[in-house]
Amino acid sequence: MKLFVTRAIAPEALQLLQDAGIEVTQWQEQRELEPEELIGHCMNHHALLVAGKSKIDRQFLSICHHLKVIALHSVGYDNVDVPAATEHGIPIGNTPGVLSAATAETAFLLMMAVSRKAFYMHRRILNGEWGFTAPMDNLGISLQGKTLGIFGLGKIGMEMARKSIAVYDMKVIYHNRHRNEEAEQTYGAEYVSFEELLSRSDVLSVHAGLSSETKEKFNTDAFRKMKKEAIFINAARGGIHNEKDLVTALNNGLIWGAGLDVTNPEPMQPDNPLLTMPTVAVLPHIGSATVETRTAMAEIAARNIIAGLRGERLPHAVNPEVYN
């Protein structure tokens, strides 16, 4: 059996695949595959492991319907037409759970960095501007005892809540499609409406998936309803916020600051005004970027591939209905 992988992945995962007798081809060039290139490679393989942004749309699946399994090196699967894959009998695997701690760490890092203007102050050193300062120059804001609002309180949001309570004694409110009783019992999290989440949060951290319901949910209308001292954090998917509206909101003082690990569009261009704002911190989508997390993600993806090629149920299938 032959597998095509769209990026170089952890050697531990490659060993798992090779031990299972799978012939692996990895895309080695430092660029995204063009759609027709991906199709060309997949025509000569039995399985696909997607690490990156390759679109697995209906057209791709109609041509490559021979694939026995597609595994994602990610939790999110908004780049895949899941209903089309199910129609063609192709199971889609993802990597849930394993990156919760690392992604929450990134959101927490952004919250801290924004609150103290850390990225901006670092740039001032590089620009030779570390000179005379007055007591009231370039002040940040304290996070101690503030209210953390979480949009999408799942495993990652739970980790963000735990860290914020432990370090800053923050009060947690949240908005989900469904209540999280574990979070309410463990962390005293309070379930609120979306409108109340906007109006009460001192820090509003996004940990939801991208869907038709959440696409550009955070726009001018939402930012207008937030506190003028609020910090907006997005370490989930860039498409959940409207970036032009975010720039306008910051410029007009609708909110105080923003921390982004994901952007809309992505990657962000180097002349984006967000990169020079004092109360903004931007990272290049590094939420899961630790050795331990990326290795674990690759191993889960490999096990999904192995199961799929053996005709077994995937350990982590996003379309379990395919087995019906």
N, C-alpha and C positions, 0 to 999 in steps of 0.2 A: 504494500500500500504506500502511496506517495502523498506527502503533505507539502503545501506551499505556505510559507510564513512571510508576512509583509514587512517584517522588521527583524533585526537580530534580537534574540531573546536570551534569557538566562541559561547558562550552560547546564544547570541542573535539570531544567525542563527538556532540553535537547537530549540529555542522557536518558530520561524517562521514555522519550519517544523512540530513541534508537534501541533501547532495551526491549521495546515492544515490537521491534522489527519494522518500524516505519521509516521510510526513506524521506529525509527532510531537505527541502530547498528553501533557503532564506534569501530574501531580497536584501542586497548589501549596499545598494546606492543610497546616498544621503539626500533623497528626494522622494516625494510621494509618487506612487505608481499612477499612471494615467489609467482611466477606466478600461480602455481597450488592452492595455498591457496586463492588467490584472486578469481580465478574461482570458487572454492568450496563455498565461501561465496556468490558470486553473483548468483549462481544457485538458492539460496533461497531468492533472493530479486528482486524487480522490477526496481530498479534504483541504480546508483552508483555515488558517489561524490568522486573524486580523489583529495586528498591533498597530494602531494608528487611526487615520481618519478615512480610510477607504470606504466608499459608499457601497453598501450591499443592497441595491435597489431592485425593483421588479424586473427591469431589463436585464441586469446582471444575472438574476436568479433564473430567468426564462432561458438564458443561454447556457448557464452552468448548473442546470437542474440535476446533473449527474452527481454532484457533490454529496457525499454521504453525511457530512457534518461540517458545520462552520463554528469555530470557537473564537470568542472575543477575548482579547487581553485587557479587559475592562469590565466594570460593573454596568456602566451605561450601554444602551443598545439603540440609541436614537438614530444611528447611522444605518440601521438594518430595517428593511421592510419585513417585519416579522410575519404578518399575515401571508405575504407572498411566499416566504420560506416554508410556512406550514402547508400551504397549498401544494408545494412541490415535495413535501415529505422530508424536508431538511431540518434537523434539530439545530437550534442555535444555543450555544453555551456561553455563559459569562462567568465573572469571578466575584460573587458577592461576599461581603463580610470581611474579607482579608485586608482591605485597605481603609477600614473605618478609622482606626487610630491615627494613621499617617495623614489622612485627609483632614481630620479634626485638628491635628497639630498645625497644619498649614493655615486653617481658618483662624485658629487661636493666635498664631504668629502674626497674621495680617491685622487682627483686632488690636494687638499690642502695638504693632508698628504704626498703624494709623493714629492711635490715641496719643502717641508721643511724637508724631511727625518724623519718624525715624529715617525713612528713605530720603525725605526732603533734606533733613539735617545732614545726612551723610553726603548728599550731593553738594551741599554748601562747603564741606571740607574739601572735596575734590576741586571745587571752583575757587579755592583760596579765600573763602568768605568766613573762615573761623577767626574772627577778630574781636573787636569790641562788642560786648552784649550788655543790654540793660535787663533789669530783673523781670520785665514784662514782655520781653521779646520771644517770639516763637514758642509760646506755651502750648502744651498738650492738654488733654483732659484725663481725669482719673476714671478708672473703671470700677473702683471699689464700691461695692454695694449697688451698682447700677442694674438695670433690667435688661436681660438678654432675651430677645425675641428670636425664635427659631421657626423658619418656614420649611417644614418637612422634617419632623422629628422622628427619624429612624435611627439606625445604628450610628451613623456619623454624627447626627445631631445629638444623640445621647452622649457621645464622647465629648463633644463640644460643651454640652451642659455640665458634665462632670468636671471638666478642667476649669470652667469658668466659676463654678461654685467653690471648688477647692482653693483656687488662687485668689479670687476677687469677691467671694461671697455674693455672687450675683443672683438675683431673682430670675427665674426662668418662666417665660410664657411661650406658648407655641400655637401654630395653626397647622392642622393636617386635614386630610379628607376624613380620617378616622382618628378617634382619641387613642392616645398612647398611655394606657393605664400603668404600665411599668414605670414610665418616666414620671407620672404623677405620684406614684407611691414612693419611688426611690429618690427623686430629686425635688419633689414638691412642685413639679411643673404645672402651670395653669393653662388649661385649654381656653383659647379666645377666638373670636371671629377674626377674619383677615383685616377688617377695618380697625379693630382694637389692637391687633398686632402692630399695625403701622403707627398708631397714635401713641402707644405706650412704650415702645422699644427704645432704649438708649443705644443698643447695638442690635441690628437686625441681620441675622446670619442665615443664608440660604443653603439648604441641604436637600433640596427636592430634585426629582428627575425632570428632564425636559419633555414636555408633552404639549398637546394642543391647549390644555388648560393652563399650563405654566409659561408658555412662550411669551416673552416680554411682559410678564406679569408686573414687573417693577419698571414702571414708566413714569412720565410726568405726573399723571394722576395719583399714582401711589406715593411718589416722593413728596408731593404737596401735603400729604396727610401725615407725614412723619415729623418728628421733632426736628427743630432747626439745629439741635446739638447732636443729632443721631449719626451713627456710623453704619454704613451699609457694607456687608461682607457677602461675597459670592465665591464659594469654592466648589460649586456644583457644576453648572453648565452656563456658558456665556449667554446662550439664547434666552435665559430667564430674565435678563434685564435688557432694556433698550439703552444702548451706550450713548447715543446722542442726547437722550433725555437725562441720563446720569450726568453728563458734562454740564448740561444746562442747569440741572438742579444744584450742582456744586457751585457753579459760577454765580447763581442767583441766591445762594444761601438757604436753599430749601432744606438741605441737610449739611452736616458738618464735614463728613469725610467718607471715604470708600476704600475697601481693600478687596482686590480681585486676584484670584488665581486662574480665572477663566474670563475671556473677553468675547465681545460680539461686534465684529467678526473676530475670528482667531486664525492665525496669529495677529496680534496688535501691530500696527505700523509704528515705527520709531518716532514719528512726528505727532502722535496722538497727544492731545493736550492733557489727558489724565496723567501722563508720565512726568509732568513738571509741576503738578499741583501740590502744595504743601501738605495737604491732609489726605493724600491718596498714596496707596502702596499697591503695586502691580507685580505679580509673579507670572512666569511663563508656563502655567498649568503643571505645577510640580507636586500636586496634592499627594500622589502615591509614590513619589520619587525617593524611596529609600531602598537600599540593597535588599533588606529583608522583605519589604512589601512587594517589590517588583519580582523578586524570585518566587515568592508564594503565588503571585498572580500567574506567572508563567507556568508554574507547576499545575495549578488548577486548570488552566487552559489546555495543557498537555493531557491531563487526565480526561478532560471532556473529549478531546480528539481520539484518544485511545478507545474510550468507550464507544464513541460513534462509529469508528472503523470496525469495531468488533460486533456491531449490531446491538449493543447494549444501551440501556437508558443512560443519558448523560447525568453525571453527578449534579450539575447545575444547568438546567435547561430553562430558557426564558419562554419557550413555547412548548410546555409539556403536553399541550393538546395534540401535538404532532403524533404522539403515540396512540391516539385514539383511532 
